[in-house]
């Protein structure tokens, strides 16, 4: 099934330097040939192990049947076992430095057993015919500064489920079923990308995939690695980009995982003050160790180059950058300069982003970074971390705090909606309303809004209008676009039955219109990076809680004027100042896209410190988007 796998001295040298970017082709389990015998070559890095052997279905889990040989000084063990077949389960039996007897799954395995089992699985991931060449070619030209990007964040296991039966106790859609349903939905709504949660193998459903044990294995919950390739390929052929959640910040302590891998701290720091998150009960990767950095950088490349994904959303970046993140005095160790910055993690990010983006033009590295760390999306040559985009957590917090308020009190918190524009150009941002905002008693998006149910829906439409008008890429979590009422839970599917009710149908239609509008007009995305692309008309109408601003197109044509009312008070004679003496076409209001635009002519009446204005009747929670 494959050529002979050989781990050379050069392989070992590069791995030891942290620059063997396809080390996953050598470590792990790979179909191989020795002479005429076909079988599998196994290799694992266990630098302090006394001995390692392969145990599995092919040798009745006999710890003595297939010992591995240590090659070279770096601590790689290897062996070839004939007649091993696709899908067979295996683990490494490791005798640790102090005699510990450990059964470990393969850190580089391409496939895993379905939980609650935790063995690795022999898999051939090369057996797939890609048909997304057009997408990949076009992707090279994707420019994060000037292209539109509206992301649909999805947890595959709870997007939709089959009815539960004795034969099917989880109801999970397979990767293939998910591909077809998801592509149809995303195309209809107009999203440009999906962001998938929980694809790398993880033992516990309730971790949502943020406690990874199989970094190289697409989870077995929904099928095989080749079926996951089908999902990516199918989405690409439907012109939908694919971003994966990626977790290089920490890993769980499960006995079969990376923790204490050969009886010593291999992937983590030995000192718990450096190697553990007290709040999360997890281990922290040792970013100062070249082989560990190599494991992670090669993993990022593996998803992008082997599985064709278009980008990674890097989880918990702040926890990596700060040595004292989530820690009390005495629980952390300062860097060599006495500071709290993790110098090794900073260098890791610069290396990671340079390599991934350098080798794969048009791909995205997106930081979930919750502090004001400078230049997260800055160029590495200029002291930046080199990410493509950063989640705008500051905007999200202020925006949601404002939206939760009783409309009467919004006038005292007006700056929560305007403050983000003071730093909007300091990074390349994604505006996010993610899964984190609709769990743990935070309420669904609809139920964050004040008032009776009818008011909640009107409020949410105004909120989404503000979000889509504000500079930055967009991200909505599944269910938010049709008004899911319950908080999200990984245990059940979304409440799709709500789409039998008029208020939910209308909200979904409104969001669909917003997304299509966003992509149709370059004014809403092509100058996200440029101060010239946004202008307040009135940022100070706190008493009435009304905001108005302009988004400008690089061609100076098809600019858009936004007006939004965040109270239930009708303003039938609302007058809005205008940037130019022109005719303005109302193309969308609180009911969605207008079939026939309504023309508003500029009048020579001063308003908002502008010479020209017009009157626009603002409904309670009303919005108006005008083209000029």
N, C-alpha and C positions, 0 to 999 in steps of 0.2 A: 504493500500500500504506500510505501514511502522509501526514500533513499536512506542510507545509513546516517544516523545522527552522531556527530562527533563533537565533543567539547574540547576545543583546542586551548593551547596556552594563551593565544590571543583572546579567546572568549573570556578566559579567567582574568586576564589582565584588564580588559575593558570593564568587566563586571566590578572588579576591585576599584576601578577609577570612577565608577558610577555612570559610564557612558556607553554601555552595551544596550542600545535602544530596542533591539529585538531579542533580548535575552529569553523571552517567553518561547522562542522557537527552539531553545536548547534545554532550559529547565522545564520541569513538568513531565507529562507523559506524551510521547510522540511515536506514531507508527514508524517502524524502522525495519531495515533489512540487514542481517549479518550473514554474508555468504548467500546461501539460498533460503535461509530461514527468515520467515516473516514474524514480526512480533512488535513489542513496544519497548522503547528506550525510556527509562525513568531516570530523572536527575533532580536532586534537591540540595539546597544550600543549608547546611546544619553545622556551622563552624566548630562548635564545641562538643559535638556528639561523640561518644565512645564508639558507637556503631549504629548503622541504619540498615533496615531491610524493608522490602516491599511485601505487604500482606494484602490479599484480596481474594476475590471469588475464584480466581484461576489457580490458587494454591491452598484453598481451604483456610485462609487466614493463618497460615503456618509461619511463625516468626523466623524460622530457621531455613525456610525453603529458598528464599531469594535475597541473600545478603547483598548489600551494595558496597562498591569499592570507593574509597576516598581518593580523589585525584587532585594533585597539586596542593599548595599551601593554603588556598582560600577557603577550603571547607566544603567543596561540592562532592556529593556522593552520587554514583551512577551505577546502573546495571541494565542489561538487555534481557528481556524475558520473552521467549518464543511463544507463539500460539495464543497470545492474549487478544481478545476480540473487543470490538466496539461495544460500549455500554457496560463493560464489567466494572465492578466497584473495587476500589483499592484505598489503602492508607499507607503511611510510612510508620513503621515501628522503630522508635528511636530510643536507644539507651543513652540517657543524658550524661553530662559531665560527672555528676555525683551519683550515677547509677539509677536515676529516675527512669521508669518505664512509661513511654509516652506513645499514644496512638494519634498521629496527626494527619489531617487532610492535607492535600497538596496545595501549597500557596499559589502555584502556577497552573492548577487544573483548569481545563476549559469547560468542564461540566461537573455537576455535583448531584448527589442523591437528593431526592425530594425530602424536605424536612418532615418528620422529626429525625430521619436518618441524616448522617453528616459525613458519609464517606465521599471520596472523590470518584469521578467516573471517567473511564477512558473514552475519549471522543476525538473524531476527526472533523475539524471545523473547515477543512479546505474544500469539502465536497458541496460547493454551492456556486451556481452560475449567476453572477451579478448582472442586472439589467438596468442599472441606474447611471450609466456612463454620461448621459446628457446632463443629469443633475450634478454629478461630480465635476464635470467640466465647467458648468455654469457657476458652481460654488466658488471656484477660484477667483471670480470677479466680485464676490460679495464684499461690500464695503460697509463695515459696521458704523461708519460715520454718517453715511448718506442713504442707506437702504432701510426700508420699512421692516419692522420685526414685531409681530404680535404673537405671543407665546401662550399656548394652552398647556398648563401644568396638569399632569395626569398620574394617578396611581392605578396601574393596570388591574390590580386585583379587586378594586372596588368601583371601577368606572361602570361596568355592567357585570352582572353575574347570571349564570344559569340557575333555574330553580334547584334548590338543594334536594338531593335524593340520597338513599343509602349508598348507591354506587358513586355518587358525586357529592361528597360532603363539603366541598369548598365552593363549587359553582364557578371556579375560575374560567374565564375565556382563555383559549390557547393563544399563543402569539399570532397565529394565522387569523383566527376569528377576530381578535382584537384589531389586527391590522385593517381588516375590511371595514368594520364598524367605525373605528376611529377615523380613518381616512375620509369616509363619507361625511361624518359629522364636522370634522375640521375644515374640509373644503366648503361645506355649506356655510359655516360660520365665517370663514375667511381668514382664520389664523394662518400665519406663515410657518410656524414651528410648533412642535410638541416638546414638552420637557417631561421625561419619564422618570418617575420615582421608583426606587427599589429594584433595579435590574440586576445589579451584582448580588451574588448569593448571600443570603442572611438567614440565620436560624429562626428568628422570632418575628412573626407577622406584625406584631405591635410596635416594632422598631421602625416600620415603614421603609426598611432598607438602609437605615443610617448606622447599623451595627453589622459591618460586613465581615464575613469569614471567607468568602470566595471571590477575591478581587478580579479574577480572570474568568469567572463562570457566570454566564447569564442564568438567573434563577430558574430552577427546575419546576417552579410552580406553574409555569405557563408553557413548558415544552423544552425543546433542545436548543443548543446554540445555533444550529443551522436554521431552525425555525425563527429564532430571534433575528437572524440575518434577513429572512424573508420579510419580517415586519419592517425593518429599516428600508429594505429595497422597495417594498410596496409603497411606503410613505413617500420615498423619493420619487418614484414613478408618478405619484400624484402631486408632485411639486410641494411636498411638505418636509421641512427640515426636522432633524431629530437631535435633541440635546439630552444628555444623561446626567442625573445627579451623581456626583462622584465625591467620595469621602476619604480624603487623605489625612484627615486631622486626627483620627483615633480609631481604635478597633476593640472589639469586646474580648472578655477574658475566657470565653468558652474553651473548654479543655482541648477540643480538636482544632482550634484556630491558631493564630499567629503568636499568641501570648506565650512567653516562656518556651519558645519553640523547641529548643534542644536541651531544655533544662536550665538554660540561661536566658538573659534578655538579649534576643537576637534582633527583633524588629523594633523593640521599645528601649527606652533608657532603663538602666538597672536601678538608678536612684528614683524612688517613687515620687520625689518632689519634681522631677523632670519627666517621669514616665507614666504618670497617672493623672486622670481628671477626677478629683474627689467627688464632684457633683454628678458626673455621668457614670462613674464606676467603670471607666474604660481605660485602655492603655494609649499612650501617646507615642507616635512613631519617632524614632531617633533620626532626625534629619541631618545629623552630623556624620552618619555612617553611610559610606558610598553605596554599598550594596542595597541598603534600604531605600535610598533616593532612587537608585536604579530600578528597584521593584516598582516604585510608584510612577516614575516618569515613563517607563516602558509600559505600564498599565494604561496610562492615559493614551499613549500612542496605539496600544493594542485596540482599544475601543474605537479610535478614530480610523486607524489604518486597516484593521482586520474586519471591523463591523460597520465601517463607513459612517459612523455617527458624525454629526456636524459640529458638535461642541460638547463641552462639559461645564456644568454648573458646579463650582467647587464649594463644598459645604464647609461652614464654620471656619472661614479663613481667619477671623479675629482670634479664635482660640489657638491658632498656630502662631500668629504674629507676636502675641503677648505671653511672656513666660508666666505671668501672674494671673492669667485669665481664669476667673472662677475660683481663685485660691486666696486663702488668708495668709497673713504674715507667718513665716516659718514653713509654709507649704510649697515654696518655690525657691529656685536658685537664680540669682542675678547673672547676667552675662558678664563677659570679662571686663567690660567697662563699668559694671555696677548698675546697668540699666535693666529695664523689663522687656526689651525687644529680643525676640528670638532670632539671632543673627543667622543661625543655620537654616531656619525656615524661610527667612527673607531670600537667602541665596538659592534655596530650593525652588521657590516660586519663579525667580528670575531665570533659572536654568530650565525649569519645566515649560514656562510660557514661550521662551525663546525657541526651544526645540520643537514643541508641538505646533506653534503657529508658523515657524520657519519652514518646517517640512510639509505643512498642509495649509497652503494659502486659502483664505476664506473661512477657515474653521474658527470657532469661538471658544474662548476661555473666560468664564463668567464667575466673578467673585461674590460670594455671599459674605460680605464684610460689613459689620455693624457699627464700626467706629469711624473716626475722622482721620484714619491713617492716610498720609498724603500719597498721591500719585499711584494709587492702586492700578489705574488704567494708564499710567504714564509709561513712556518708553524706558526700557531697561538701561539704555545708553544715557538716559537723563536721570537715573536714580529711581525710576519707577519700578513697579512689580511686573509690568508687562501684560496685565489682563486686558481682554478685549472690552469687557463691560463690568460694571459693578451694580449689584442690587442697591436701589436707593431706599435704605431702611429708614432714614430720617424723614423723607417725604411720606413714606407709608405710615409711620407712627403719628406724625402731625395730622395727616389727612384723616386717619381713622378716629383720632381723638376729636377732631372737629365734627366729623359726621355723626358721632355718637351723641353729640350734645342736643338737648332740647333747642329748637330753633331760636327761642327767646334769648338763650345765652351765647349764641354764636357770635353776636356782635362784639362780645368781650374777648373773643378768641380768633378774631379775624386774621391775625398775623400767622396763625397755624397754616393757613392756606397760601399765604404769600411768601413766607420765609424761605421756602425751598428754592425760589428763584434767585436768592442771593448766592447760592452755591451750585446752581444747576449746571454750570459749565466747568466745575472743578474736576469732574470725572466724566466718563462716558457711562450714562446711567440706564438701568432698566427700572421702570416703575412697577412694583410688584404688589399684588394682593394674593399671597401664596397660601398653601395649605396650613402654614403655621398660624394664620390669622383666623381660621375657622375651626379650631380644636380647643380642647382644655378649657371649656366654659367661656370661650371668647365670643360665642354666638356665630351663626352664619352671617354672611354679608347683609342679607335682608333684615335679619333680626338685630343687627347693630343699629339700624336706623331708628329714630324716635317716632312716636305717634302710632296711630291705628295702622292696620295692615295696608290700606290703600295709600296712606302717606308714606309708609316705608318704601313701597315700590317707586313712588314719584321721587323720593329722596335719593334712592339708589341710582335712578336714571340720571339725575343731576350730577351725582358723584362720579359716575362713569364718564359723563360728558367732560367734566373737569379733567379727569385722568387722561382721556384721549386727546384733549387739547394741550395738556402740559408737555413740555419737551421731555424726551426719553422714550426708549422702547417700552413695550407693554407686556405684562404677564397677568393672566387670570387663572385661578385654580378651577378645576372642573366643578360644575354645579353653580358657580357664582354667576354664570351668564344667563341662567334661567330662574334664579331665585330659590335655590335649595333652602329649605326652612330649617331643617335639622343641622346640627354641627356634623362635619364629616367624620366618619368612622371607617377604618380599613376593613371592618367586619361585614359591611353591607354595601350594596350598590347604591348609587345616587338615586334620589327620589324622582325618577323619570316620569312617574305617574302624574306629577304636578303639571306636566305639560298638557294635561287635559283641561286645565283651568286658564281662563282668559288672562288673568294678571301675569301668570308665568309665561304664557305664550307671547304676550306683549313685551315683557322684559327681554325675553330671548330675541325677539325680532328687533328690538331697539339696539341691543348689543351687537347683533349681526350688522345692522345698519352702520353703527359706529365703527366697527372693524373695517367694513368695506369702504367707508368714507376715509378712514385713516390711510388705507392703502392707495386709494384713488388719487389723493391730493398730496403732492410732494411737500407742500407747506407744513404738513404734520410730521414729517420725519427727516427731510433732506437737510435741514439746518438745525438739527438737535444740538450740534456742536458749536453753534455760532450765536453770539449775542444779538446779531442782526435778525435772527429768525423769530424772535418773540418780542412783543411790546405790550405792556399794560395799557389799556384804555382807562380803566379805573380800578386801582388796587385798594382804594381807601373808603369804599362805600360800606363801612362796617355797620352803620345803623340799620341799613336795609339788607345786609348780608348778600349783596349782589357783587359779582365779579365780572369784569369784561376785559378781554385781551385779544390780540391779533397774532396769528401765526403766518409767517411770510414765506413765500416760495422763492427758491433761488433764481427763478426766471422772472420774478416780480409780477407774474400773472397767476391767477387762481389762488389768491391769498384768502384767508378765512378769519372772520370775526366771530368770537364766542361771547355769549352773554348767558349768565346762569344766576338763578334766584334760589337761595338756600333757606327760604322761609315759606310757610304756607299762605303768605299774604299776596294777594293779586296786586300787580302794579300795572294797571291798564294804560297809564300814560307814561310809562318808563321811557326816558330819553337817553340815548347812548351817543357819546361823542365818536367821531369818525376820523380815521387817519387821512382820508382823501375825499375830495368831492367826486363821487362816483355813484353809480347805481349798485345797490347791494341786493343779492338774491338770497332770500331765506330758503335754504335747502333742507334743513332738518330742525325739528322742534321736539318737545317732550313726547310727542306721539310717534317719532321716528322720521324717516326720510319722506319728504313731500313728493308726491307724484308730479305736481307742477310747482316749480319754485315761485315764491311771491316776491315781487319787486318792491324795494324800498329805496326811494330817491333821497340823496343828501339834501338837507335844507341848510340855508345859511343862518343857523342858530347856534350860538356858542353853548357848549356843554363839555364837561370833563376837560376843560382847558383846550378844547379844540374848536376851530371855527365852524365846523359842520357837524350836523347830528341828524338823527331821525327818531321818531317815536315808535316804540315797539311794545305792544301789550304783553307784559310778562305774566304768565299764569302762575298760580301757586306752585312752587318748585319748578317753574318753567325754565326752558332753555331755548336759545336760538343760535343756530350756526349759519352764518351768512358768507356767501362767496362773492368776491370782488376782484 
